[in-house]
Amino acid sequence: MADTVLLRIYDIVGGPVWASMDDGQKVFDKITTAFKAGRSVALSFANHKNMISAFLNASVGQLYGGDYEYDFLEKNLAFIDIDEDDLALLRRTIDNAKRYFSNRQAYDQAWRDAVEDDEE
């Protein structure tokens, strides 16, 4: 992919607080639209005040769910304007997504088992 589009999370979400999964889904949708159009993405984290992992799971984590190869994402998705603390949170989100999606059935079963134990 030769052409890169700059996606500013602040503009997509409409403000500096990035805490909802719905807002994360908006970002995810913009990223996948760009990929489908044959474009790479530079995702800007500029101008935020608060960001939580649920937002990152929805916006970036689900990219690792199988529609895209890891190599494709490494080559076509860049993270810019991000400080070290937020980058660490983003990397944890990506690592967790890779682990989850590589063995989704076992993780889902473990969750169901834990919920059943709590209900007893």
C-alpha positions in Angstrom: 0.0 0.0 0.0 1.6 3.2 -1.1 -0.8 5.9 0.0 -1.1 6.7 3.7 -4.1 8.4 5.3 -3.7 10.3 8.6 -6.5 9.4 11.0 -6.7 11.6 14.1 -8.5 9.9 16.9 -9.4 13.2 18.4 -11.3 14.2 15.3 -13.0 10.8 14.9 -14.2 10.7 18.5 -14.9 14.4 18.8 -12.9 15.1 21.9 -10.0 14.3 24.2 -11.6 11.5 26.3 -11.3 8.1 24.7 -13.1 5.7 27.1 -16.0 4.1 25.3 -16.1 1.0 23.1 -18.5 2.8 20.8 -15.8 5.4 20.1 -13.3 2.7 19.7 -15.5 1.1 17.1 -15.7 4.4 15.2 -11.9 4.4 15.0 -11.8 0.7 14.0 -14.3 1.4 11.2 -12.2 4.3 9.8 -9.0 2.1 9.9 -10.7 -0.8 8.1 -12.3 1.5 5.5 -8.8 2.9 4.7 -7.4 -0.6 4.4 -10.2 -1.7 2.1 -9.4 1.4 -0.1 -5.8 0.2 -0.4 -4.4 2.8 1.9 -2.0 2.5 4.9 -2.9 4.3 8.1 -1.0 6.7 10.4 -3.1 6.8 13.6 -2.6 9.9 15.6 -3.0 9.9 19.4 -2.5 13.7 19.7 -4.6 15.9 22.0 -6.1 13.3 24.3 -6.6 13.6 28.0 -7.8 10.1 28.9 -7.6 6.8 27.2 -8.6 3.4 28.6 -7.9 -0.2 27.4 -11.5 -0.9 26.5 -11.3 1.9 23.9 -8.0 0.4 22.6 -9.5 -3.1 22.5 -12.3 -1.8 20.2 -10.2 0.5 18.1 -7.0 -1.5 17.6 -7.2 -4.9 19.4 -10.0 -6.3 17.2 -7.8 -5.7 14.1 -5.9 -8.8 15.2 -9.1 -10.9 15.1 -8.2 -12.6 11.8 -9.1 -10.4 8.9 -5.6 -9.0 8.7 -2.2 -10.8 9.0 0.1 -9.5 11.6 2.7 -8.6 9.0 0.1 -6.6 7.1 -0.7 -4.6 10.2 2.9 -4.0 11.1 3.6 -2.6 7.6 0.3 -0.7 7.1 -0.6 0.7 10.6 1.6 3.3 12.3 1.0 4.9 15.6 2.1 8.5 15.9 1.9 11.4 18.4 1.8 8.8 21.3 3.7 9.1 24.6 5.6 6.2 26.2 3.0 5.4 28.8 0.2 5.2 26.2 2.4 3.3 23.8 3.0 0.7 26.6 -0.8 0.4 27.1 -1.2 0.0 23.3 1.4 -2.7 23.1 -0.2 -4.6 26.0 -3.5 -4.3 24.2 -2.0 -5.7 21.0 -0.2 -8.5 22.8 -3.4 -9.5 24.6 -5.4 -9.4 21.4 -2.9 -11.6 19.7 -3.0 -14.1 22.6 -6.8 -14.0 22.7 -7.5 -14.4 19.0 -4.8 -17.1 18.6 -6.8 -19.3 21.0 -10.2 -17.7 21.2 -12.2 -20.9 22.0 -10.1 -21.7 25.0 -10.3 -18.2 26.4 -14.0 -18.1 25.9 -14.4 -21.4 27.6 -12.3 -20.3 30.5 -14.5 -17.2 30.8 -17.7 -19.3 30.8 -16.2 -21.6 33.4 -15.3 -18.7 35.7 -18.8 -17.2 35.3 -20.4 -20.5 36.2 -18.2 -20.8 39.3 -19.2 -17.3 40.4 -22.9 -18.1 40.0 -22.8 -21.2 42.2 
